[in-house]
Amino acid sequence: MTGESFYLLCGVWALGILVVFIQAIRLSYRIEARSPDLTNRSGYPRKAMMFHTITNTNVARDEETQAMRRRMNRLLLIVVAGFAVMAAGIGLVRRMNS
C-alpha cells in the first residue's frame, strides 16, 4: 500500500469513528432527557453526561432507556476498537517501512 492511499484510508477511518462517536453523544442526550435525575433544567446548554449514562448513575430504570444505554455503550466500544485497529495498522505500516 502506498503512503498516499494509507493516509486516505486513515482519514476515512477517522471520519467513520467520528460519526459513531457523534451517534453515541446524541444517544446520551436522549437518555438524559428520559432520566428525571439527569434532565437539564437550567435552560443553558451543557456537555453530555456520558459518564453517568455509561455507569448507569441516575439513569431511568425502564427497559427502553436501559436498551438505549446498552446501545450507547456498544457504540463507545466500537470507537475504542476503532482506535485500537488504527494503532495496530499504523504500527504494522511502520514496521513494514523500516
Order of alpha helices (4+ residues) and beta strands (2+ residues): alpha-alpha-alpha
